[in-house]
Amino acid sequence: MSVMNAFVGAVPKGLNRITDAKATASGGGAVKAYVGLKPATLFNKPETSSFAVSNGCKTECSMGVWSPINNRFFETLSFLPPLSDAEVAKQINYITGQDWTPCVEFAVPENALTDNHGTSGIVSSASCGYYDNRYWTMWKLPMFGCTDSNQVLAEISACVRAFPTAYIRVCGFDPIKQVQVTSMLVHRPPSEPAIPVNQRSVTDTTTPYVAPTPSSFTFEPPATSPPAPAETDLSMVAQPLSYFALDKLTPKGPRVRVDHGDPHDFTRKLTGVGNASAGSWACTEGGWDSPNKRDSTETFYVLSGQGCVTDPDGTPHPFGPGDAVVLPKGWYGRWDISQLIHKVWMVHAHDDVAGMSTTPVVVPLAGMGQTTTLYAAGPTRTGCIVPQPGRRVVTNQPATEAFHILEGSVVLTGADGAARQCSPGDMVVLPKGWSGSWDIAGPAKLLMAEASD
């Protein structure tokens, strides 16, 4: 039994409705000096070679075969994993740095692909390079004279809000050559996600490959000896509030998609256990769009400051000191910070749960005198825990639990006998499988997030 299960017990009906790689190749080793062409060129190749490939069923090297199943891309950068906002901003900065004009374009999936010459009647032999759907619909006008990537990101956000089911790209036009010189995809419709990088080609040439249906496409690599299982660390992680003091957070730089103010954010991670993690975050005043759906559920407690998250339909969810906030997986909208915000957070990346609510939850915890579930969906759960004094023994805890102590004192003792007294302000993470005991001498209150998968 998990601690939250023990403390929550039966939840009254209706209680849950409370309402929010890019791998950089390091140039290892010195670069050899250029010494010109060597004698062994294509026309003077040695007879022996360590790299031999035949046309038959047997090969002496591993070659990747590109999968043609639902594996479509747009321009060079779409072959990479999806670009983050910061990475898109860097590409736009390059476009404007060349004095090129950025332009946002969009197209619904059925009009986005140039996979044939279409039905226009235009013959490619007479109009070289023509394909139907080559030209997408323009979002507003080209951004002549634009030098600020945030302005382009703001237009991308507006286009995503207006046409969330469309492909969206940014193009760069050279005003001297009078041609388009670059283009990159910045948004895919949810119905057409890109295949993960490691599933785009098949490398097992010794086993016949049978293509599954697109909806169940997975790539199973050749069977190999399984690696030795890594030893799991089941020790608790705990730090006092001073660990997250503002002067100890790491600057992340300015936010992107900003439409007012100059918000900069700062962070410090406590730990990550499996698909759950915890830490602290702060941000200065300003507002920005957050058009991408969350891929995790976040619970946070506001230490200081004022802010608001707003749903796509305009519903605001303001929060301030002492509030618990839950941003469910799938939520998107915008952020506005009216006073420097400082929070501690717990994040759980989990699978989709049928019927789960994506509406933010904001609950003031001051005065809450009993254990209350704030949000629950499948393997993720958040609650305000008000435990009874006494000892509680836990064996092989079935979920990872991260909690922030609001009131009182808790002594946690691990299976190895190591004990820690946790006080108000402390952040604690107990990993799945942890065993030990809780000793609570008097009244206490915690904000807890649980990840059971």
Order of alpha helices (4+ residues) and beta strands (2+ residues): alpha-beta-alpha-beta-beta-alpha-beta-beta-beta-beta-beta-beta-beta-beta-beta-beta-beta-beta-beta-beta-beta-beta-beta-beta-beta-beta-beta-beta-beta
